[in-house]
């Protein structure tokens, strides 16, 4: 079975921590590939991240 996931992380180091955590849990991930998109040629509508993750004091 092939599954495609998209992650939103604080940065590359955080992404690596997330991936390593998933691999350590032995969830059945046999291999993974990472592609980092710096700038996309596609124009997409979006929701500001502040709306998804409001700053909490």
N, CA, C, O and CB atoms as a CASP TS submission, in Angstrom:
PFRMAT TS
TARGET T0000
AUTHOR 0000-0000-0000
METHOD Language model
MODEL 1
PARENT N/A
ATOM      1  N   UNK     1       0.849  -1.166   0.000  1.00  0.00           N
ATOM      2  CA  UNK     1       0.000   0.000   0.000  1.00  0.00           C
ATOM      3  C   UNK     1       0.900   1.236   0.000  1.00  0.00           C
ATOM      4  O   UNK     1       1.906   1.288   0.707  1.00  0.00           O
ATOM      5  CB  UNK     1      -0.969  -0.006   1.223  1.00  0.00           C
ATOM      6  N   UNK     2       0.523   2.215  -0.795  1.00  0.00           N
ATOM      7  CA  UNK     2       1.245   3.480  -0.846  1.00  0.00           C
ATOM      8  C   UNK     2       0.369   4.565  -0.259  1.00  0.00           C
ATOM      9  O   UNK     2      -0.805   4.682  -0.610  1.00  0.00           O
ATOM     10  CB  UNK     2       1.665   3.833  -2.296  1.00  0.00           C
ATOM     11  N   UNK     3       0.932   5.354   0.627  1.00  0.00           N
ATOM     12  CA  UNK     3       0.203   6.455   1.256  1.00  0.00           C
ATOM     13  C   UNK     3       1.012   7.725   1.081  1.00  0.00           C
ATOM     14  O   UNK     3       2.230   7.725   1.259  1.00  0.00           O
ATOM     15  CB  UNK     3      -0.070   6.171   2.767  1.00  0.00           C
ATOM     16  N   UNK     4       0.339   8.801   0.735  1.00  0.00           N
ATOM     17  CA  UNK     4       0.989  10.091   0.573  1.00  0.00           C
ATOM     18  C   UNK     4       0.560  10.993   1.714  1.00  0.00           C
ATOM     19  O   UNK     4      -0.632  11.189   1.948  1.00  0.00           O
ATOM     20  CB  UNK     4       0.648  10.728  -0.799  1.00  0.00           C
ATOM     21  N   UNK     5       1.534  11.539   2.421  1.00  0.00           N
ATOM     22  CA  UNK     5       1.256  12.454   3.528  1.00  0.00           C
ATOM     23  C   UNK     5       1.929  13.787   3.266  1.00  0.00           C
ATOM     24  O   UNK     5       2.975  13.856   2.622  1.00  0.00           O
ATOM     25  CB  UNK     5       1.732  11.861   4.872  1.00  0.00           C
ATOM     26  N   UNK     6       1.321  14.830   3.770  1.00  0.00           N
ATOM     27  CA  UNK     6       1.926  16.164   3.699  1.00  0.00           C
ATOM     28  C   UNK     6       2.048  16.666   5.132  1.00  0.00           C
ATOM     29  O   UNK     6       1.093  16.605   5.906  1.00  0.00           O
ATOM     30  CB  UNK     6       1.071  17.160   2.802  1.00  0.00           C
ATOM     31  N   UNK     7       3.238  17.164   5.476  1.00  0.00           N
ATOM     32  CA  UNK     7       3.488  17.668   6.818  1.00  0.00           C
ATOM     33  C   UNK     7       3.713  19.169   6.775  1.00  0.00           C
ATOM     34  O   UNK     7       4.328  19.687   5.842  1.00  0.00           O
ATOM     35  CB  UNK     7       4.695  16.961   7.451  1.00  0.00           C
ATOM     36  N   UNK     8       3.224  19.850   7.766  1.00  0.00           N
ATOM     37  CA  UNK     8       3.521  21.263   7.970  1.00  0.00           C
ATOM     38  C   UNK     8       4.325  21.326   9.260  1.00  0.00           C
ATOM     39  O   UNK     8       3.806  21.028  10.335  1.00  0.00           O
ATOM     40  CB  UNK     8       2.200  22.160   8.040  1.00  0.00           C
ATOM     41  N   UNK     9       5.593  21.713   9.154  1.00  0.00           N
ATOM     42  CA  UNK     9       6.465  21.742  10.328  1.00  0.00           C
ATOM     43  C   UNK     9       7.111  23.111  10.463  1.00  0.00           C
ATOM     44  O   UNK     9       7.049  23.944   9.558  1.00  0.00           O
ATOM     45  CB  UNK     9       7.547  20.645  10.236  1.00  0.00           C
ATOM     46  N   UNK    10       7.733  23.321  11.621  1.00  0.00           N
ATOM     47  CA  UNK    10       8.391  24.603  11.892  1.00  0.00           C
ATOM     48  C   UNK    10       9.663  24.776  11.077  1.00  0.00           C
ATOM     49  O   UNK    10      10.129  25.899  10.887  1.00  0.00           O
ATOM     50  CB  UNK    10       8.714  24.726  13.370  1.00  0.00           C
ATOM     51  N   UNK    11      10.219  23.694  10.602  1.00  0.00           N
ATOM     52  CA  UNK    11      11.456  23.759   9.830  1.00  0.00           C
ATOM     53  C   UNK    11      11.948  22.355   9.530  1.00  0.00           C
ATOM     54  O   UNK    11      11.306  21.368   9.887  1.00  0.00           O
ATOM     55  CB  UNK    11      12.535  24.560  10.585  1.00  0.00           C
ATOM     56  N   UNK    12      13.090  22.278   8.874  1.00  0.00           N
ATOM     57  CA  UNK    12      13.647  20.990   8.478  1.00  0.00           C
ATOM     58  C   UNK    12      13.986  20.136   9.697  1.00  0.00           C
ATOM     59  O   UNK    12      13.720  18.934   9.697  1.00  0.00           O
ATOM     60  CB  UNK    12      14.893  21.195   7.616  1.00  0.00           C
ATOM     61  N   UNK    13      14.566  20.735  10.730  1.00  0.00           N
ATOM     62  CA  UNK    13      14.911  19.969  11.934  1.00  0.00           C
ATOM     63  C   UNK    13      13.670  19.377  12.588  1.00  0.00           C
ATOM     64  O   UNK    13      13.684  18.223  13.016  1.00  0.00           O
ATOM     65  CB  UNK    13      15.655  20.855  12.937  1.00  0.00           C
ATOM     66  N   UNK    14      12.602  20.155  12.668  1.00  0.00           N
ATOM     67  CA  UNK    14      11.359  19.664  13.261  1.00  0.00           C
ATOM     68  C   UNK    14      10.780  18.532  12.412  1.00  0.00           C
ATOM     69  O   UNK    14      10.294  17.538  12.951  1.00  0.00           O
ATOM     70  CB  UNK    14      10.332  20.811  13.402  1.00  0.00           C
ATOM     71  N   UNK    15      10.832  18.679  11.097  1.00  0.00           N
ATOM     72  CA  UNK    15      10.357  17.621  10.205  1.00  0.00           C
ATOM     73  C   UNK    15      11.132  16.328  10.468  1.00  0.00           C
ATOM     74  O   UNK    15      10.540  15.252  10.553  1.00  0.00           O
ATOM     75  CB  UNK    15      10.502  18.049   8.721  1.00  0.00           C
ATOM     76  N   UNK    16      12.452  16.435  10.597  1.00  0.00           N
ATOM     77  CA  UNK    16      13.278  15.254  10.844  1.00  0.00           C
ATOM     78  C   UNK    16      12.902  14.597  12.168  1.00  0.00           C
ATOM     79  O   UNK    16      12.864  13.370  12.258  1.00  0.00           O
ATOM     80  CB  UNK    16      14.767  15.629  10.844  1.00  0.00           C
ATOM     81  N   UNK    17      12.625  15.396  13.193  1.00  0.00           N
ATOM     82  CA  UNK    17      12.197  14.850  14.485  1.00  0.00           C
ATOM     83  C   UNK    17      10.882  14.094  14.347  1.00  0.00           C
ATOM     84  O   UNK    17      10.718  13.019  14.924  1.00  0.00           O
ATOM     85  CB  UNK    17      12.051  15.972  15.524  1.00  0.00           C
ATOM     86  N   UNK    18       9.954  14.649  13.590  1.00  0.00           N
ATOM     87  CA  UNK    18       8.654  13.997  13.385  1.00  0.00           C
ATOM     88  C   UNK    18       8.840  12.659  12.676  1.00  0.00           C
ATOM     89  O   UNK    18       8.286  11.646  13.104  1.00  0.00           O
ATOM     90  CB  UNK    18       7.704  14.909  12.568  1.00  0.00           C
ATOM     91  N   UNK    19       9.615  12.650  11.596  1.00  0.00           N
ATOM     92  CA  UNK    19       9.843  11.420  10.836  1.00  0.00           C
ATOM     93  C   UNK    19      10.533  10.368  11.700  1.00  0.00           C
ATOM     94  O   UNK    19      10.122   9.208  11.711  1.00  0.00           O
ATOM     95  CB  UNK    19      10.685  11.712   9.581  1.00  0.00           C
ATOM     96  N   UNK    20      11.573  10.763  12.419  1.00  0.00           N
ATOM     97  CA  UNK    20      12.282   9.806  13.273  1.00  0.00           C
ATOM     98  C   UNK    20      11.361   9.243  14.344  1.00  0.00           C
ATOM     99  O   UNK    20      11.437   8.058  14.670  1.00  0.00           O
ATOM    100  CB  UNK    20      13.499  10.467  13.925  1.00  0.00           C
ATOM    101  N   UNK    21      10.493  10.084  14.894  1.00  0.00           N
ATOM    102  CA  UNK    21       9.530   9.615  15.886  1.00  0.00           C
ATOM    103  C   UNK    21       8.580   8.583  15.306  1.00  0.00           C
ATOM    104  O   UNK    21       8.268   7.589  15.962  1.00  0.00           O
ATOM    105  CB  UNK    21       8.741  10.781  16.443  1.00  0.00           C
ATOM    106  N   UNK    22       8.117   8.807  14.083  1.00  0.00           N
ATOM    107  CA  UNK    22       7.233   7.839  13.433  1.00  0.00           C
ATOM    108  C   UNK    22       7.952   6.522  13.167  1.00  0.00           C
ATOM    109  O   UNK    22       7.388   5.449  13.379  1.00  0.00           O
ATOM    110  CB  UNK    22       6.691   8.410  12.124  1.00  0.00           C
ATOM    111  N   UNK    23       9.195   6.605  12.703  1.00  0.00           N
ATOM    112  CA  UNK    23       9.957   5.389  12.418  1.00  0.00           C
ATOM    113  C   UNK    23      10.241   4.593  13.689  1.00  0.00           C
ATOM    114  O   UNK    23      10.194   3.363  13.668  1.00  0.00           O
ATOM    115  CB  UNK    23      11.268   5.740  11.722  1.00  0.00           C
ATOM    116  N   UNK    24      10.535   5.275  14.790  1.00  0.00           N
ATOM    117  CA  UNK    24      10.829   4.600  16.059  1.00  0.00           C
ATOM    118  C   UNK    24       9.615   3.869  16.620  1.00  0.00           C
ATOM    119  O   UNK    24       9.768   2.925  17.396  1.00  0.00           O
ATOM    120  CB  UNK    24      11.333   5.606  17.080  1.00  0.00           C
ATOM    121  N   UNK    25       8.416   4.289  16.240  1.00  0.00           N
ATOM    122  CA  UNK    25       7.191   3.663  16.752  1.00  0.00           C
ATOM    123  C   UNK    25       6.853   2.359  16.038  1.00  0.00           C
ATOM    124  O   UNK    25       5.873   1.699  16.383  1.00  0.00           O
ATOM    125  CB  UNK    25       6.028   4.623  16.621  1.00  0.00           C
ATOM    126  N   UNK    26       7.660   1.983  15.041  1.00  0.00           N
ATOM    127  CA  UNK    26       7.451   0.726  14.306  1.00  0.00           C
ATOM    128  C   UNK    26       6.019   0.586  13.803  1.00  0.00           C
ATOM    129  O   UNK    26       5.340  -0.398  14.096  1.00  0.00           O
ATOM    130  CB  UNK    26       7.799  -0.464  15.192  1.00  0.00           C
ATOM    131  N   UNK    27       5.570   1.580  13.045  1.00  0.00           N
ATOM    132  CA  UNK    27       4.209   1.598  12.520  1.00  0.00           C
ATOM    133  C   UNK    27       4.081   0.856  11.193  1.00  0.00           C
ATOM    134  O   UNK    27       2.999   0.810  10.607  1.00  0.00           O
ATOM    135  CB  UNK    27       3.746   3.022  12.351  1.00  0.00           C
ATOM    136  N   UNK    28       5.171   0.283  10.723  1.00  0.00           N
ATOM    137  CA  UNK    28       5.137  -0.434   9.454  1.00  0.00           C
ATOM    138  C   UNK    28       5.628   0.389   8.276  1.00  0.00           C
ATOM    139  O   UNK    28       5.380   0.033   7.124  1.00  0.00           O
ATOM    140  CB  UNK    28       3.752  -0.898   9.181  1.00  0.00           C
ATOM    141  N   UNK    29       6.317   1.477   8.550  1.00  0.00           N
ATOM    142  CA  UNK    29       6.875   2.307   7.475  1.00  0.00           C
ATOM    143  C   UNK    29       8.155   1.634   6.999  1.00  0.00           C
ATOM    144  O   UNK    29       9.139   1.573   7.736  1.00  0.00           O
ATOM    145  CB  UNK    29       7.152   3.790   7.960  1.00  0.00           C
ATOM    146  N   UNK    30       8.143   1.127   5.766  1.00  0.00           N
ATOM    147  CA  UNK    30       9.323   0.423   5.263  1.00  0.00           C
ATOM    148  C   UNK    30      10.305   1.362   4.576  1.00  0.00           C
ATOM    149  O   UNK    30      11.512   1.119   4.591  1.00  0.00           O
ATOM    150  CB  UNK    30       8.904  -0.669   4.300  1.00  0.00           C
ATOM    151  N   UNK    31       9.795   2.436   3.972  1.00  0.00           N
ATOM    152  CA  UNK    31      10.674   3.431   3.363  1.00  0.00           C
ATOM    153  C   UNK    31       9.897   4.726   3.209  1.00  0.00           C
ATOM    154  O   UNK    31       8.666   4.735   3.176  1.00  0.00           O
ATOM    155  CB  UNK    31      11.223   2.942   1.985  1.00  0.00           C
ATOM    156  N   UNK    32      10.642   5.815   3.115  1.00  0.00           N
ATOM    157  CA  UNK    32       9.998   7.110   2.905  1.00  0.00           C
ATOM    158  C   UNK    32      10.897   7.992   2.056  1.00  0.00           C
ATOM    159  O   UNK    32      12.116   7.826   2.030  1.00  0.00           O
ATOM    160  CB  UNK    32       9.679   7.797   4.255  1.00  0.00           C
ATOM    161  N   UNK    33      10.277   8.918   1.373  1.00  0.00           N
ATOM    162  CA  UNK    33      10.982   9.886   0.540  1.00  0.00           C
ATOM    163  C   UNK    33      10.549  11.267   0.980  1.00  0.00           C
ATOM    164  O   UNK    33       9.384  11.476   1.318  1.00  0.00           O
ATOM    165  CB  UNK    33      10.697   9.659  -0.981  1.00  0.00           C
ATOM    166  N   UNK    34      11.461  12.200   0.981  1.00  0.00           N
ATOM    167  CA  UNK    34      11.159  13.576   1.383  1.00  0.00           C
ATOM    168  C   UNK    34      11.441  14.525   0.229  1.00  0.00           C
ATOM    169  O   UNK    34      12.482  14.451  -0.424  1.00  0.00           O
ATOM    170  CB  UNK    34      11.982  13.982   2.627  1.00  0.00           C
ATOM    171  N   UNK    35      10.495  15.410  -0.001  1.00  0.00           N
ATOM    172  CA  UNK    35      10.658  16.466  -0.992  1.00  0.00           C
ATOM    173  C   UNK    35      10.290  17.767  -0.313  1.00  0.00           C
ATOM    174  O   UNK    35       9.197  17.891   0.240  1.00  0.00           O
ATOM    175  CB  UNK    35       9.781  16.214  -2.272  1.00  0.00           C
ATOM    176  N   UNK    36      11.177  18.731  -0.348  1.00  0.00           N
ATOM    177  CA  UNK    36      10.917  20.031   0.264  1.00  0.00           C
ATOM    178  C   UNK    36      10.579  21.010  -0.854  1.00  0.00           C
ATOM    179  O   UNK    36      11.344  21.171  -1.805  1.00  0.00           O
ATOM    180  CB  UNK    36      12.147  20.530   1.109  1.00  0.00           C
ATOM    181  N   UNK    37       9.437  21.657  -0.730  1.00  0.00           N
ATOM    182  CA  UNK    37       9.015  22.642  -1.719  1.00  0.00           C
ATOM    183  C   UNK    37       9.305  24.023  -1.157  1.00  0.00           C
ATOM    184  O   UNK    37       8.710  24.435  -0.161  1.00  0.00           O
ATOM    185  CB  UNK    37       7.498  22.484  -2.079  1.00  0.00           C
ATOM    186  N   UNK    38      10.216  24.731  -1.795  1.00  0.00           N
ATOM    187  CA  UNK    38      10.575  26.082  -1.373  1.00  0.00           C
ATOM    188  C   UNK    38       9.605  27.090  -1.976  1.00  0.00           C
ATOM    189  O   UNK    38       9.122  27.996  -1.297  1.00  0.00           O
ATOM    190  CB  UNK    38      12.027  26.416  -1.782  1.00  0.00           C
ATOM    191  N   UNK    39       9.334  26.915  -3.258  1.00  0.00           N
ATOM    192  CA  UNK    39       8.421  27.822  -3.948  1.00  0.00           C
ATOM    193  C   UNK    39       7.677  27.009  -4.997  1.00  0.00           C
ATOM    194  O   UNK    39       8.292  26.299  -5.792  1.00  0.00           O
ATOM    195  CB  UNK    39       9.187  29.035  -4.600  1.00  0.00           C
ATOM    196  N   UNK    40       6.376  27.111  -4.997  1.00  0.00           N
ATOM    197  CA  UNK    40       5.561  26.345  -5.925  1.00  0.00           C
ATOM    198  C   UNK    40       5.132  27.220  -7.098  1.00  0.00           C
ATOM    199  O   UNK    40       4.806  28.390  -6.902  1.00  0.00           O
ATOM    200  CB  UNK    40       4.333  25.763  -5.210  1.00  0.00           C
ATOM    201  N   UNK    41       5.127  26.675  -8.316  1.00  0.00           N
ATOM    202  CA  UNK    41       4.664  27.451  -9.468  1.00  0.00           C
ATOM    203  C   UNK    41       3.141  27.556  -9.528  1.00  0.00           C
ATOM    204  O   UNK    41       2.602  28.285 -10.361  1.00  0.00           O
ATOM    205  CB  UNK    41       5.180  26.829 -10.749  1.00  0.00           C
ATOM    206  N   UNK    42       2.453  26.837  -8.657  1.00  0.00           N
ATOM    207  CA  UNK    42       0.999  26.835  -8.651  1.00  0.00           C
ATOM    208  C   UNK    42       0.466  27.891  -7.695  1.00  0.00           C
ATOM    209  O   UNK    42       0.982  28.056  -6.590  1.00  0.00           O
ATOM    210  CB  UNK    42       0.466  25.455  -8.269  1.00  0.00           C
ATOM    211  N   UNK    43      -0.555  28.593  -8.118  1.00  0.00           N
ATOM    212  CA  UNK    43      -1.218  29.566  -7.254  1.00  0.00           C
ATOM    213  C   UNK    43      -2.354  28.837  -6.550  1.00  0.00           C
ATOM    214  O   UNK    43      -3.252  28.298  -7.196  1.00  0.00           O
ATOM    215  CB  UNK    43      -1.748  30.812  -8.070  1.00  0.00           C
ATOM    216  N   UNK    44      -2.310  28.825  -5.244  1.00  0.00           N
ATOM    217  CA  UNK    44      -3.315  28.103  -4.461  1.00  0.00           C
ATOM    218  C   UNK    44      -4.002  29.066  -3.510  1.00  0.00           C
ATOM    219  O   UNK    44      -3.389  30.001  -2.993  1.00  0.00           O
ATOM    220  CB  UNK    44      -2.676  26.929  -3.678  1.00  0.00           C
ATOM    221  N   UNK    45      -5.270  28.823  -3.294  1.00  0.00           N
ATOM    222  CA  UNK    45      -5.935  29.582  -2.243  1.00  0.00           C
ATOM    223  C   UNK    45      -5.489  28.980  -0.927  1.00  0.00           C
ATOM    224  O   UNK    45      -5.166  27.793  -0.865  1.00  0.00           O
ATOM    225  CB  UNK    45      -7.505  29.554  -2.395  1.00  0.00           C
ATOM    226  N   UNK    46      -5.466  29.767   0.110  1.00  0.00           N
ATOM    227  CA  UNK    46      -4.934  29.269   1.368  1.00  0.00           C
ATOM    228  C   UNK    46      -5.659  29.899   2.543  1.00  0.00           C
ATOM    229  O   UNK    46      -6.377  30.891   2.419  1.00  0.00           O
ATOM    230  CB  UNK    46      -3.438  29.540   1.462  1.00  0.00           C
ATOM    231  N   UNK    47      -5.439  29.289   3.657  1.00  0.00           N
ATOM    232  CA  UNK    47      -5.919  29.802   4.933  1.00  0.00           C
ATOM    233  C   UNK    47      -4.676  30.223   5.711  1.00  0.00           C
ATOM    234  O   UNK    47      -3.763  29.414   5.872  1.00  0.00           O
ATOM    235  CB  UNK    47      -6.783  28.725   5.727  1.00  0.00           C
ATOM    236  N   UNK    48      -4.611  31.463   6.199  1.00  0.00           N
ATOM    237  CA  UNK    48      -3.428  31.886   6.960  1.00  0.00           C
ATOM    238  C   UNK    48      -3.156  30.941   8.133  1.00  0.00           C
ATOM    239  O   UNK    48      -4.074  30.543   8.851  1.00  0.00           O
ATOM    240  CB  UNK    48      -3.612  33.326   7.476  1.00  0.00           C
ATOM    241  N   UNK    49      -1.902  30.597   8.312  1.00  0.00           N
ATOM    242  CA  UNK    49      -1.531  29.648   9.361  1.00  0.00           C
ATOM    243  C   UNK    49      -1.935  30.139  10.745  1.00  0.00           C
ATOM    244  O   UNK    49      -2.192  29.340  11.645  1.00  0.00           O
ATOM    245  CB  UNK    49      -0.035  29.389   9.326  1.00  0.00           C
ATOM    246  N   UNK    50      -1.989  31.456  10.909  1.00  0.00           N
ATOM    247  CA  UNK    50      -2.410  32.001  12.203  1.00  0.00           C
ATOM    248  C   UNK    50      -3.841  31.579  12.536  1.00  0.00           C
ATOM    249  O   UNK    50      -4.198  31.455  13.708  1.00  0.00           O
ATOM    250  CB  UNK    50      -2.299  33.535  12.201  1.00  0.00           C
ATOM    251  N   UNK    51      -4.648  31.362  11.518  1.00  0.00           N
ATOM    252  CA  UNK    51      -6.020  30.928  11.743  1.00  0.00           C
ATOM    253  C   UNK    51      -6.075  29.460  12.178  1.00  0.00           C
ATOM    254  O   UNK    51      -6.944  29.060  12.952  1.00  0.00           O
ATOM    255  CB  UNK    51      -6.853  31.135  10.476  1.00  0.00           C
ATOM    256  N   UNK    52      -5.136  28.672  11.668  1.00  0.00           N
ATOM    257  CA  UNK    52      -5.086  27.258  12.033  1.00  0.00           C
ATOM    258  C   UNK    52      -4.467  27.050  13.413  1.00  0.00           C
ATOM    259  O   UNK    52      -4.908  26.195  14.180  1.00  0.00           O
ATOM    260  CB  UNK    52      -4.299  26.476  10.992  1.00  0.00           C
ATOM    261  N   UNK    53      -3.443  27.842  13.716  1.00  0.00           N
ATOM    262  CA  UNK    53      -2.711  27.710  14.970  1.00  0.00           C
ATOM    263  C   UNK    53      -2.596  29.072  15.637  1.00  0.00           C
ATOM    264  O   UNK    53      -1.538  29.698  15.582  1.00  0.00           O
ATOM    265  CB  UNK    53      -1.312  27.098  14.731  1.00  0.00           C
ATOM    266  N   UNK    54      -3.665  29.537  16.263  1.00  0.00           N
ATOM    267  CA  UNK    54      -3.602  30.862  16.883  1.00  0.00           C
ATOM    268  C   UNK    54      -2.538  30.905  17.980  1.00  0.00           C
ATOM    269  O   UNK    54      -2.347  29.942  18.723  1.00  0.00           O
ATOM    270  CB  UNK    54      -4.974  31.247  17.463  1.00  0.00           C
ATOM    271  N   UNK    55      -1.861  32.032  18.059  1.00  0.00           N
ATOM    272  CA  UNK    55      -0.819  32.215  19.078  1.00  0.00           C
ATOM    273  C   UNK    55      -1.462  32.204  20.460  1.00  0.00           C
ATOM    274  O   UNK    55      -2.410  32.944  20.723  1.00  0.00           O
ATOM    275  CB  UNK    55      -0.034  33.546  18.847  1.00  0.00           C
ATOM    276  N   UNK    56      -0.941  31.366  21.323  1.00  0.00           N
ATOM    277  CA  UNK    56      -1.474  31.275  22.681  1.00  0.00           C
ATOM    278  C   UNK    56      -0.456  31.856  23.647  1.00  0.00           C
ATOM    279  O   UNK    56       0.737  31.565  23.557  1.00  0.00           O
ATOM    280  CB  UNK    56      -1.818  29.805  23.057  1.00  0.00           C
ATOM    281  N   UNK    57      -0.929  32.666  24.558  1.00  0.00           N
ATOM    282  CA  UNK    57      -0.036  33.304  25.536  1.00  0.00           C
ATOM    283  C   UNK    57       0.138  32.438  26.745  1.00  0.00           C
ATOM    284  O   UNK    57       0.855  32.810  27.673  1.00  0.00           O
ATOM    285  CB  UNK    57      -0.566  34.666  25.954  1.00  0.00           C
TER
END
